[in-house]
Amino acid sequence: MARIPLNYGTTPGDGTGDKLYYIFKDVNDNFIELYDIVSIPYAGYGMAGNTTATNIAVAGTYYKVLGTTTANTLDGFTHSNNRLTYTGTDTHYFKILASPISMISAGTNVIVSLKFAKNGTVIGYPVTRKINTGSDVGACSISFDVSLVTNDYIELFITNETSTATVTVEDLYLSLIHIA
């Protein structure tokens, strides 16, 4: 909707402008449009100290990261475990960012890859990190741009490229930042 100009007449009290009722209706409609522009959707959730491993049944196949996540900020989204669902009515573009992501593996010299998933299907480009033996904690970040419509959801997926050893994402923060 375009801005609605107010017809207040040519000179004060000349009777050529809109009646007060219509002036206030136009003012209200203009504010509604401004509010819709200012209300920009965004969301974030985190995980700290997670000990739930993600089982890798087939090396190279992506699986949803397991563990409990906690919502931080939600505007135009709902949160359930490792999932942000867009509840807005307009299509928007977002930057998905997960950083930092710290992880460990039950395997030795494991090559781990992460991708985001939209509606359960992996998207974007993988970020790969090698995790060595013992107490080595692999850390990385990943980002991707995505368009979302009502009820689309975003999750983080992981795979082990070298074996079926489990991978545990211990800490992460994932956010969706409105870009257009």
Buried (B, 14 or more C-beta within 10 A) or exposed (E): EEEBEBEEEEEEEEEEBBEEEEBEEBEEEBEEEEEEEEEEBBBBBBBEEBEBBBEBEEBEEBBBBBBEBEBEEBEBBBBEBBBBBBBBEEEBEBBBBBEEBBBBBBBEEBBBBBBBBBEEEBBBEBBBBEBEEEEBEBBBEBBBEBEBEEEBBBBBBBBBBBBBBBBBBBBBBBBBBBEE
